[in-house]
């Protein structure tokens, strides 16, 4: 570019053109050197059984992929890891947004590892945006102490449209973590309130974190999620909030008396603790292990595991039917026309749906 300062009007002033800017990419960079290695099914299973965190992470990514080829490979890995699973204690942790779930998991995880040893896997579920379909996946940054422990594996995953507060593939991820030797697994939900049935169907103990002094105490005493909770803890019991927490605990205990007894025969307990200061954490885990001993003694532990396996069989059938329907070429051709008919008012939503289903089942019949 020609500089006007170099004209004859400005005698004694000269502006050099400068040097050409180098490329921002290192010319000596060997891209092939940083390419991720693709593991075979056998190598992936072997790495998982040895507790290799890198291989385990890639296997979880494979499970979460929507690529049909990846799905087939993931199912083979899960099938080979299945005999080595089922030996962990699965804890579901839920609560309203801001209740301190991530902070509590940080305290709980350190306490459990120091007191009982073993290995801990934390499956943190992050909500996906309805607009961009993306997730922040930043729960790990709030688990400062636990993320430094070598025996802890923290894996955030997006909900990706799944309901129930957990990701669609969390169940399969639990199997891989158990095969990798993790004997304690925390499943942190997104905190969607009363839609926690999916998380409850994959854990042994469901812990509900509540808050006190938030205004309407009735919001925390609702049947949907309270009925499936095996234990209720009130967080942030510190400072000027101690009295409010104990009052709220009394209200929750009174409310539990109006609910029908659980199938396990266990009466849920209500405790107060502080996730920030770590006070009351020991009492919470004494309650958890007391519950585990109780249900193992009366046989409910194995019964619940069997019921969960049956539940996820039907859930898998529903998921595959849904995917098969929308990936059917004939349905894809007629879907837009049916949608236009509904928008134009020439067909009702129910008639259009029935016609599409009749078309689908007509093409699927032998």
Secondary structure, 3 states (H helix, E strand, C coil): CCCHHHCCCCCCCCCCCCCCCCCCCCCCCCHHHHCCCCCCHHHHHHHHHCCCHHHHHHHHHHHHCCCHHHHHHHHHHHHHHHHHCCCCEEEEEEECCCCCHHHHHHHHHHHHHHHHCCCEEEEEEECCCCCCCCCCCCHHHHCCCHHHCCCEEEEEEECCCCCCCCCCCHHHHHHHHHHCCCCEEEEECCCCCCCCHHHHCCCCEEEEEECCCCCCHHHHCCHHHHCCCCEEEECCCCHHHHHHHHHHHHHHHHHHCCCCCCCCCCCCEEEECECCCCECHHHHHHHHHHHHHHHHHHCHHHHHHHHHHHHHHHHHHHHHHHHHHHCCHHHHHHHHHHHHHHHHCCCCHHHHHHHHHHHHHHHHCC
